[in-house]
Amino acid sequence: MSATEQRIAASGVNTVVIEGTEGDLRVTWAERDDILVRGDHVEIERDDDRVEITWQSATAANALTSILGIGTGSPVAVELPQTIRRTEVTLRTGDLVLDSPRGTVHARVDRGDTSVDGGDGQIEVKLGGGTIRVERFTGTVAANSGAGDIKLTGVTGKVVVQAGAGDVLVQGGTGPVNLKLGAGDAVVDERDCANLTIKLGTGDAIVRGGTSAATSIQNGLGDIVCRTVLGMGEHSFTTGSGDITVAVQRDLRARIEVITARGQIDSEIPLVSVGKRGPKSMLGRRLVGSIGDGDDRAEIRIRSVRGDVELRWLTGAGVRSVAPERPAAPPPPATPEPPATPAAPAPRESLASAQSDTDVMPMAPPAAAESRADESEFENYQRVILSELAAGTLTVTEAARLLDALAQRQQSQPTTA
């Protein structure tokens, strides 16, 4: 038995509302000047610029299968003209297909899967339970799922995802990405992101290929892996418990800070260890470094409370613009003996002259009349060294030697009983 077919003129219609209790629904936007509906037990009402399409279960048995989620009723198909500005869809139980949607679309499915193929505009999908799949869409996509996987492929535009439980894959396309998951893995693959934000309660966060102008990844329990071309913005990677791996392209100008409370730090990029005097910091190990030449620099911050950190050079097909490898630097000359006569502390601007015949610029001790070193003075020296390192006027090797020399002088100062 064929489904009932109904048509209604679409002239002057801006909004279409579709509501069904159970049954699969397919909505297609096409070049047409009327609204076509195929399905049994479907009612259509028009009120000025608004059309409402509704249907309910035909029998008590169908209603029961809808409530229990063990079956669906007869499918319904709706064809809309591309001139419709707003479409609202509510489906209690059943699968929803949106084919080449246009304008603003709000869809809610309590139980069932939703797929979007092509189209442009703005889409918001809310699912109680089920999977969401969006392919080749241009515009903003907002997906909200209580439980179920979400896959977005070839989306050109902003992506916002919020899920209670389930894995999320954002593959290809361009535009900002904001993912928030309670439990599940988040993967961003070969996408160019103006801004990338990932927040996970538990699960792994993986970014591979593509680009990210600015990045923020936070993970309560799980690993973070980022192998994308980083832009000149801020990039932060934080996990409570889990390992962090970040790959950086060689032609990036950046300041880097790595902190781990309980874990190892393994870096191919030169870093120096810094810290304050006194009791051991709760932050554990802290390493900093600076790469590239120039004033404008990206900021890379990596923090792990419990877990290892790996910092690598980005290699492979994902590198779109890579500076040639620099030849290995010759071994630095031996550190000269400090001058016998203490000199006044060198002004800040003189640090640039440290790139001379010596790799370590001696730090003058405090006046002999002082019985112990002034801790704040040593910290000021340390800040100056790190500032010059960040500005690029000191190399990592030179900064490390200066910090070591400073620490040795600090330890050699007499203390009062």
N, C-alpha and C positions, 0 to 999 in steps of 0.2 A: 504494500500500500504506500503510495507516494505521499510526501509531506505536503501540507497545505501551503500554498504560496499567496502572499499578500504584498500589495504595493501601495505606497503613499507618496504623494508629491513632496519634494524636498525644498521647493522654493521658499525662501525666507526662514528655513530651519537652521538654527545655530547649535542647538544642544540635543543630543540623543541619549536617553537613559534606558539601559537594558538590565532587567532583573529577572533571574530565574532561580527556582528552588533546586532543581537537579537536572542533569543532562549536559552533554558536551555542547560547547558553543564556539562557533567560528564567526569572526567579524572581519569583513574585507572592505577596504576602501578602494574605490575604483572610479573611473571616469563615467559618471552617470548622473542623471538629473532627478532620480527618485530613490526611495528607500525600498529595498526588496527584502522580504522576510520569508524564510522557509522553515516550517515546523508545525507540529500539532499543538493544539490548546494554547495558541499564542494570541494575546490581545494587544492592539495598537491604539494609542490615543494621542491626539495632537492638541496642544494648547499654545496658540500663538507661535513662537519660534522654538518650541520644545516638543519633542516626540518621545513618548514612553512606550517601551516594548516589554511586556511581561508574560511569564508563563509559570504554571504550577504543575505539580505531579498530577497525572490524570486519574490515578487510582490510589486507594489506601496502601496497596502493596508497593507501588512506586515511591510513595512518601516514606514508607518504612525503610526501603533500601537506601533512600537519601539520608535518613537519620543515622542508619547504621554504617553508611559508607561502603556497602557491599555491592552496589550496582548503580547504574545510571538510567535515566529515562531516554526518551527520544532526543536525538541531536537537533540543534537549532542553528540555522545559518542566516546571517544578516549581512547585506551589502549596502554600504553607505557611500554617498558621493564624497569626493575629496574636499568639498567646500565646508563640511561640518567642522565647526571650530572646537567643540567640546563633546567628548563621549565618556559616559560613566557606566561601568559594567559591574554588576554584583551577581556572583554565582555561589550558591551554597555548596553544591557538590558536583564535580565534573571538571573536565579539562577545558581550558580556554586557549584559543588560537587567535592572535591578532595579526592579520595579514596586511602589510603596507599601511600602517596607521598614519593618520594625519592630524594635525592640531594637538590639543591637549587631551590625554586619555588617562582616566583613573580607573583602575581595575582592582576588584577585591574578590578573592576566591577563598572560601573557608577550607575546602578540602579538594585538592586536585592540582594538576600541573598547569603552568602558563607558559606559552611560547609566543615570541614576537619575531616576525620575519620582515626585515626591511622597514621602510617608512621614515618619517621625520616629524619633529615637533617636540613634545614633552610627554613622557610616560611615567606613571607611578603605579607600581604593582604591589599589592599586599596579599600575602598568603598565610593562612593559618598553618597549613602543612602541605608540602609538595615542592616540586622543583620549578625554578624559573630559568628560562632560556631566552636570550635576546641576541639576534644576529643582524648585522648590517643596518643598524639604526643610526640616524643623524639627529642629535639633539640630546636633551637631558634625560637620563634614566635613573629613577629612584626605585629600588627594590627592597622590600621588607618581608622577611619570612620568619615564622616562628620556628619551623624545623624543615630543613630541606636544602638541597644543593642549589647554587646559583651559578650560571655560566653566561657571561656576556662576551660576545665575540664581534669584533669589528665595529664597535660603537664609537662614533665621532661626536664627542660632546662630554658633558659632565656626567660622572657616574657616582651615585651615592647608594651604598648598600648597608642595611642593618639586619642582622640575623641572630636568632637565639642559638641555633645549632645547625651545623652544616658547613660544607666546604664552598669556597667562592673562587671562581676563576674569571679574571678579566684579561682577555686576550686580544692583542692588536688594537688598532684605532688610536685616537688622540683625544686629549682632554684631561681635566682634573679627575682624581679618583679619591674617594673617601669611603673606607670600609670599616665597619664596626661589628665584630663577631663575639658572641659569648663563648662558643666552643666550636672549633673547626679550623681548617687550614685556609690561608688566604694566599693566592698566587696571582701575581701580575706579570704577564708574559708579553714581551715585545710590544709594549705600549709607550707612546710618547706622552708624558704627564707634565702639565704645567705645575701641578701640585699633587703630591702623593701622600695620603694619610692612611695608616692602618693601625687599628686598635684591637687587640685580641685579649680575651680572658685566658684561653688555653688553646694551643695549637701552634703551627709553624707559619711564619710569614716569609714568602719567597718572592723576590723581584728579580727577573732575569731578562736581559735584552732591553731594548728601547732606551728611553731617556727620562730623567726626572729633574725638573728645575729646582724643586724644593721637596724635602722628604721628612716625614715624621712617622716612625714605626715604634709602637709600644706593645709589649707582650708580657703578660703576667707569668705564663708558664709555657715555654716553648722556644724554639730556635728562630733566629732571624738570619736570612741570607739575602744579600743585596748585590747583584752583579749587573748594574745598569750604568749608563753614562750620566754622571752627576753634573748638574748645572751650577751656576754661581750663587745659588741661594744657601739656605741653612738646611743641614741634613742631620737628623738626630735618630739614634737607634738605641732603644732601652728595653731591657728584659729583666724581670725579677729572677727567674731561674731558667737558664738556657744559654746556648752558645750563640755568638754573633760572628758572622763573616761578612765583611764589606770589601768590595773590590773598587779601586779608584783608577781612572784612566791617567796616563802619565802626563798629559798636557793640561791637567787641571791645576789651577792656582788655588790653594786651600790651606787653612789652618786646621789642625787635627788635635783632638783631645780624646784620650782613651782612659776609662776608669773601670776597674773591676775590684770588687771587695773580696771575692773568693774565686779565683780562677787565674789561668795563665794568659799572657798576651804574646802573640806570635805575629810579628809584623815584617813584611818585606820593605816597608817604607821606613826610613830612618826616623826614630823617635828618641826622645830623651826623658828620663825619669825625673820627676819633680815632686816636691812635697814640702810641708812645713815642719819646723822643729817641734819637739815636745812629744807627748804620747802618740802612739800609732793611730793614724786617722781611721775612722770607720769606713772611709772610701777605699781603703786598701791601696793598690797600686794606681798611680796616675802618670801617664806618659803624654807628651805633647810633641808636635812637630809642625813643620811648615814646608810646603812643596810649591814649586813654580815661582816665577818672577812677576812682579807687578804689585800695585797697591790693592786693587779689587781682588778679594779672595772669597771662596766659599768657606763655610764653617761646617766642619764635620765633628759631631760629638757622639761617642760610643760609650754606653754605660751598661754594665752587667753586675747585678748584685751577687749572683751565684752562677758562674759559667765562664767558659773560655772565650777569648776574642781573637779573631784572625783578621789581619789587615793585609790585603793583597793588591798587586797591580792588576788592572783589568786587561784581560787578553781574550783572543778569539774573535769570532765573527761579529760579536756585539759591539766591538769598539769601532766607532764611526770616524773618529778623529784622534789619532794618537801621535804624539810627538816621538821622534826617533829616540832610541835608548841612548842615554848619556854614557860616555866611556867611564870606566871605573876610575875613581879619584885616586891619585897617588897617595901613598901613606904619608901622614902629616909628619913634619919634623919634630924632633924631640922638644919637649917643653923646657924652656930655659929656666934657670934658677931665678927666683924672685930677687928684685934689687935689695941690696943690703940696707939702704936708707929708705925708710917709709916715705911715700909720696902722698900728696893730697888725693882724695878720691877723684877719679876721672869723671868729667861731666858726661851726661847721657849721650850727647852727640858724638863724643869721641869713640864710642863703641864701634862705629862704622869702620874706624881705622884698625880694628883688630885683624882684618884680613891683610896682614903685612908679613913680616918675616917670622912671626910667632903665631901659634894657634891659640895661645892662652894669654889673655891680657891680665897681668897681676892686679889683684885687688889690694888696696892699701889697708893695713890694719888700723884699728882705732888708736887714739893717742895713748902713749905709754903710761900716762898717769891713771888711766882707767883700770880698775881692778878686774873687770870682766867685760866681755863683748856686749854691745848693745844689740839685742836680738832684732829690734825693729830696723836697725841699719842694715843688717844682713838680709832681711826680707826685702828691703828697698833695692839692694843690689840684685837680688834674685828677680824681682819684678822688672827691673831695667833689662836684664839679660833676656828674659822671656819676651818682653816687648820688642826688643830688637830682632829676636828670632822670628816672631810673628810678622814683623815688617819686612823681613827678607834681607836685612843688612848683616845678619850673622847666619852662617850655615849651621846645620844640626851638629856637626862635629865640633865646631868652634864653641857653640853654646854648651855642649856637654862638658868640654874641657874647662870652660869658665865656671860652670856650676860645681865641678869637682874641685877646682882650685878654691872656690869660695867655701865649700864644705870643709876642706882641709884646714883652712885658716880659722874657720869658726871653731873646729874641734881643738885647735892648738891654743886657743885663748885660755888664760888662767881663770879659774873660778874661785869665788870666795868660799870660805869654810862655812 
